[in-house]
């Protein structure tokens, strides 16, 4: 089987070092992200805007679970893989446990983005209001990751989402190089990703006198509400 080459932000670093395993990336191993071609070696502040990144292990593909599934929305050599580490217990019982992996398929490296926690605390009460922003959540409190995407315009970030409560889609923006995550107030998940604008278009449902409707909203990669997109939509 042809060896798939993995990981995101470490592409240029590994080509320079000639090392694919046992390496960590910290604030001294810094890369800037080009929204079209991916990462290029540069100062740490140009990728994150700060110096608070955490170390992450860069692994070879052979160290990633063989059952991982490549997600369809890759960007050049950058891709996200999702693995079911533990299947769901059963109907109406504990949700599955997923692991998410951020890959650079050119250099053969991969990092683990997160492992989901089916017991993660709901955040909806913190996101009340029509124009609510995303809220910070610990990276250990990602409830589900049935789907995953490269963040539009920043291949160092990953968007994951799933439906752990059987009703709402829980959507997160994760920065694995900082070890941070934000949950969007969207209840119906990602609709589209706008690469040129670096925006996430996500949908939420609501109710009025005419019944249930959906509305699309645009968010920045920092989870800030930007605007409503279009009008209410009904089934």
Secondary structure, DSSP 8 states (H G I E B T S, - for coil): -------STTHHHHHHH---SSEEE-TTS-EEEETTTEEEE--HHHHHSSS----EEEEEGGGS-TT-EE-S--BTTEEEEEEEEE---STTS---EEEEEEEETTTTEEEEEEE--TT----GGGG-STT---EEE-GGG----SEEEE-TT-TTEEEEEE-TTSS--EEEEEETTTTEEEE-S-SSEEEEEETTTTEEEEEEEEEETTEEEEEEEEEETT--EEEEEEEEE--
